[in-house]
Amino acid sequence: SSELTQDPAVSVALGQTVRITCQGDSLRSYYASWYQQKPGQAPVLVIYGKNNRPSGIPDRFSGSSSGNTASLTITGAQAEDEADYYCNSRDSSGNLPVFGGGTKLTVL
Amino acid sequence: QVQLQESGPGLVKPSQTLSLTCTVSGGSISSGSYYWSWIRQPAGKGLEWIGRIYTSGSTNYNPSLKSRVTISVDTSKNQFSLKLSSVTAADTAVYYCARASELGMDDYFDYWGQGTLVTVSS
């Protein structure tokens, strides 16, 4: 099992707000980065650091952190946001990268 | 714009060594505060970090794979490579190469290759 825990599946109605969470002890010390992956495609970075979006990522994507939980929030979810989302941070030693198990987002 | 491209055999026999190369274009593999990683994903499953190399040659590996993994870099060719020995069917996956950037104490994978499917089968 991963050192970062994500809910396997989440759903959201079109246009509504959804929060995808990632839990792990290392998140008390390190920020998570978040990746969107659509079927048959490579993951794409959507959030990194405290709350930074790479160029080209819509501002409906935002990140936050509290205690041992990091969150990715999509405000006004669109049909094209339906994808798998993975968090990434450090392992419990704080030395090596580790991914969460992923959350499948369904937009209804 | 940095681009990464994986290459290597798509079929490997059990007990043999899987070898992949990642070619980096659009920037020098030696410049900047980056490291270079391999990440894999079995069909229908999540992402697994395999290991990384800094352009100094320093490496770190996933403890679960450490005994079988070697990552190397060839700065003259702007490439880095993965070798995974004694493969079994459990090593069948899409293998990605990726660049990681460092931001303070954190890092993140900002550029990824398209991925290459490696099947372990006789």
Chai-1 contact restraints between the chains, C-beta under 6 A:
chainA,res_idxA,chainB,res_idxB,connection_type,confidence,min_distance_angstrom,max_distance_angstrom,comment,restraint_id
A,Y30,B,D106,contact,1.0,0.0,6.0,A-B,restraint_1
A,Y31,B,D106,contact,1.0,0.0,6.0,A-B,restraint_2
A,S33,B,Y108,contact,1.0,0.0,6.0,A-B,restraint_3
A,A42,B,W112,contact,1.0,0.0,6.0,A-B,restraint_4
A,A42,B,Q114,contact,1.0,0.0,6.0,A-B,restraint_5
A,A42,B,G115,contact,1.0,0.0,6.0,A-B,restraint_6
A,P43,B,W112,contact,1.0,0.0,6.0,A-B,restraint_7
A,L45,B,D110,contact,1.0,0.0,6.0,A-B,restraint_8
A,Y48,B,Y108,contact,1.0,0.0,6.0,A-B,restraint_9
A,G49,B,L103,contact,1.0,0.0,6.0,A-B,restraint_10
A,G49,B,D106,contact,1.0,0.0,6.0,A-B,restraint_11
A,Y86,B,L47,contact,1.0,0.0,6.0,A-B,restraint_12
A,L96,B,N60,contact,1.0,0.0,6.0,A-B,restraint_13
A,P97,B,W49,contact,1.0,0.0,6.0,A-B,restraint_14
A,F99,B,L47,contact,1.0,0.0,6.0,A-B,restraint_15
A,G101,B,G46,contact,1.0,0.0,6.0,A-B,restraint_16
A,G102,B,G46,contact,1.0,0.0,6.0,A-B,restraint_17
